[in-house]
Each structure stands twice: as C-alpha cells, then as structure tokens.
Amino acid sequence: MGTCGLEGVIRAWEQEQLTTEQTIGQILLLLQELEERHVEYVRRLAK
C-alpha cells in the first residue's frame, strides 16, 4: 500500500479494502513522506 499513492489509498477505502483507521494511517505515512521530500528540497535550495 505504501507505493500506490493517495489515489490508490482512496480507491482502496472506497472499495472497503481498508478501514477508516487504516486509511488515515496510510494518509499520514504519505504526508510524512511528502514532508521529508519537502525538507530535502528546501535544504538543497538553500545551498
């Protein structure tokens, strides 16, 4: 599930393949990944 992106998570939730709690967890993991990418991007721009 970690590599299917937000659309995949939403699709799995809509098809009842994920519980609400699992969906929130997956969204939080995606958000964490985006934050890490953003921090790295900003760090590189600052050089």
C-alpha distance (Angstrom), angle and dihedral (degrees) to the residues before:
residue distance angle dihedral
M1 . . .
G2 3.79 . .
T3 3.79 94.9 .
C4 3.80 102.2 42.1
G5 3.79 95.6 83.3
L6 3.76 131.0 -140.2
E7 3.81 95.1 -55.2
G8 3.79 90.4 54.1
V9 3.79 92.1 49.8
I10 3.80 91.7 49.5
R11 3.81 91.2 46.8
A12 3.82 91.8 50.4
W13 3.81 90.2 48.9
E14 3.81 92.3 48.5
Q15 3.80 89.5 50.8
E16 3.81 88.8 49.3
Q17 3.80 92.2 -116.9
L18 3.82 89.1 126.5
T19 3.77 130.7 42.4
T20 3.78 119.1 -127.0
E21 3.81 89.2 -104.0
Q22 3.81 92.2 51.3
T23 3.79 90.3 47.9
I24 3.80 92.1 51.9
G25 3.80 89.6 48.1
Q26 3.80 91.8 51.5
I27 3.81 91.6 47.5
L28 3.81 90.2 50.5
L29 3.81 90.4 51.2
L30 3.81 90.2 50.5
L31 3.80 90.2 48.5
Q32 3.80 90.6 50.0
E33 3.81 90.2 51.5
L34 3.81 91.1 50.1
E35 3.80 91.1 49.5
E36 3.81 91.1 51.3
R37 3.81 90.6 50.0
H38 3.81 91.1 47.9
V39 3.81 92.9 50.1
E40 3.81 90.4 49.5
Y41 3.82 91.2 47.7
V42 3.81 92.4 50.4
R43 3.80 90.6 46.0
R44 3.81 90.7 53.6
L45 3.80 92.3 47.3
A46 3.79 90.4 52.5
K47 3.82 92.0 60.5
